Amino acid sequence: MSELFLHLVYDHQEIYRAVEQQNLDKAMALWQEKCRKMDELNVRQAQTLLDSLSQVLLSYALSMQRAEALEYRHRCHQMIRQLKHLGEVEPLGNQMIQWHCKVVVHQDKETSHIQMACQYVQTHLEEPFTLETVAKHIFVSKCYLCRIFRSQTGMSFSHYVTEQRMKKAEQLLRHSNLNIDRIAEECGYTSATYFATNFRKYKGVSPSAFRRQLGQGESPSTET
């Protein structure tokens, strides 16, 4: 094989950069130009071309820590194996590129929404907000935020909020002289009793017992 042929088959860096920049039109134009230069390929060579493209795009998906990367690789492998006509090469490559550009953009948007939601939570822990409150703040629907929060973080929105409030409560119990009622307020609870119940579930001891153990120089332990 000539050096030019090998370059055309295996060098997809310009396409990679276009995908990285989310420039779908440029990526597809580069692929179409490459296909026109490869018009004398046989089916096996065309499969090699598609496989090398899929490998480059796979490396991008993995760099983005996409959970779908391996599923995508399997899907591409199946399509390449079933290639029968050279006329299928360009549309199959287009399909690969489109998947990456569109799905990764979607992922970026979801990640951005999660980051904004988490930032809101962490800076408003003293307020009794709801999922709907946060969704309105970042201009998305409540159902959408609920769905992507669980899929992206592995926990429900309410579980995350409770966890962040308990972490703040623990820090206040350790490093402040605020009474329990005030700490409950600082952590967004209107009821000190409800706050104490949640804290016991989180740490295994009541807020008062946790602070007493700290005062005695002990590591807070689980109550029996």
N, C-alpha and C positions, 0 to 999 in steps of 0.2 A: 504494500500500500504506500502511496505517496505521502509526503509530509503534509501537503495541503489537505488530502483526504482525511488523514488522522486528525488534523486541526478542526476540520468541519464536523467530524463525528464526535470528538471528545471535548472540544473547547466550547463551553456554554457560559462563560463568565459574563459576557455582556447581557445575556438573557437573565442570569442570576441577579445582576445588579439592577436590571429593570424591575424584576419581581420584588427585590428588596426595597425599591423605591415606590412600590405599589403602582407602577406605570404599566398597566395591562396592555394598552395599545402598542407601546414600544416593544414590549416583550414578544407580543404576537407578530409584530412586523419583523423583528429579528429572526424569529423562528421561520416565518414564511420565506424570508430571504435565504436562509440556510437550506430550506427544502428545495428551493429552485436550483441551487448549486449542486444538489445531490440527486438530480433527475435521472441518473443512470445507475442507481443502486439496485441490487437485487433484494429480495425479501429479507434474507438473513442480515444483510448489511443495514437495511432499514430498521430491523429489530434492534440491532446494536446501537444505532443512532438514537432510537427512542429510549432504550434502556439507559444510555449515558445521560440523556436529558433528565429522565426520572431520578437518577442518582443525584444529580446536581440539585434538583428541586427538593428531593428528600433531605439533603443536608441542610437546606434552608429551613424546612419544616422542623427538623430536629433542633436547629439553633434557636428556634422560637419556642421550643419545648411543647410542641403541639402533640397532644395525646393521640390524634388521628394519623400521625406520621406513618406508623407501621401498617395501619389499615390501608392508607393511601398507597404504600409501596406494594402491598399484595394486590391491590386493584390494578395498578399499572402493570405489574408482572403478568396478570391474567390477560389484560388487553393486548400487550405486546405479543404474547404467545399465540393469540388468536388472529394476529395480523395475517391477512391473505393477499391483499392488494396494495400496491405502492400508493394508490390514491387515498389510502386510509392514514398515511403517515402524518401529513400536515394536520388534519382534523384531530387526530389523537394527541399530537403535541400541543395543539391549541387547548384541548380539554385539560391536559395536565397543568398548563400555565394558568388557565382561568381558575382552576380549583385553588391553586396557591394564592393568586392575587385576591380572589373574592373571600375565601375562607379566612386567610390571615388578616385581612382588613377587618372582617367581622370579629375575629379574636381580639384584635387591638382595641376595637370599640368596647367590647365586653370588659377587657382588662381595665380600660380607662374608667368605665362606669363603676367597677368594683373598687378601684382606688379612690374615686371621689366619694363613694358611699362610706368606705372605711374611714376616710379622713373626716367626713361629717360626724360619724359616730364618735371618733376619738376626741373631737373638739366640742362636742355637745353632750357629754356624758351626764352633766348635771341636769339635763332637761328630759322630761318624760316623753320623748318622741316615739313615733311608730315607723313601721316600714313605709307606709304611705307618705309620711313626712319627708323621709329621706328621698324617696322616689321623686316626689315633686321638686325637691331641691336640685336634683341632678337631671330633671326633665325627661324621666322615663316612666313607664307604667309600673304600678306596684307588682303586677304578675310577672313582668319581665325581670325586675330586680330580684324578686324572690327566686325565680328559676336560675338566673345566671349566678346568683350568690352561692347557691348550693353547689352548682356544677363547677364553679371556679375555686371555691374555698373548701368544699367538702363538708360544710356545716350549714345549718340554717341561719338566717339573718338574726333571729331572736337569740339563738345560742351564742353567736358572735358578740352581740350587744351585752348579754349577761356576763360573758367571759371578760370583756373589757371593763365592765363596771366592777366586777369582783377584783380585778387586778388593781384598779384605782383604789378600791376600798382597802385592800391589803397594804398598799403604799401609805395611805393616810393613817391607818392603824399603826404602822411601823414608825412613821416619821412626823406625825403631828400630834397635838394635844386636843384635837377636836373631839367632842363627845359623840356617842354613837348616833344620836338623832341627827346631828349636823353632818356626820359622814354619810349617813343615808341620803340626805338632801344633796350633798355634793356628788353623789353617784346616781342621781336621778330618781330616787325613791321617795314617794310621798308618805309611805308608811315604814317606820323603823322596824316594825314587826316583820313585815314582808321582806325587808332588806336582810334582817337577821336570819330568816328562814333560807333565803337564797345563799347567804354567806356560809351557813352551816352545810348546805349541799355541796358548795364549792370547796370548802376547806376542811369540813368534818368537825369543826368547832364553831361556837358562837363568836361574834365579834368581840364580846367582852372577854371570853375565855382566851381568845387569840391574843388580845392585848395583855392580859394578865401573865400569860406564859412568856411574852416578850419582856415584861417587867421583871420577871424572875430569872431572866437570862437563859430560858429554855427554848428549845426549838418547838414551835407549836406542833402538838401531836393530835392525832385523831381521838376524839372522845369515844369511850366505850359505853 
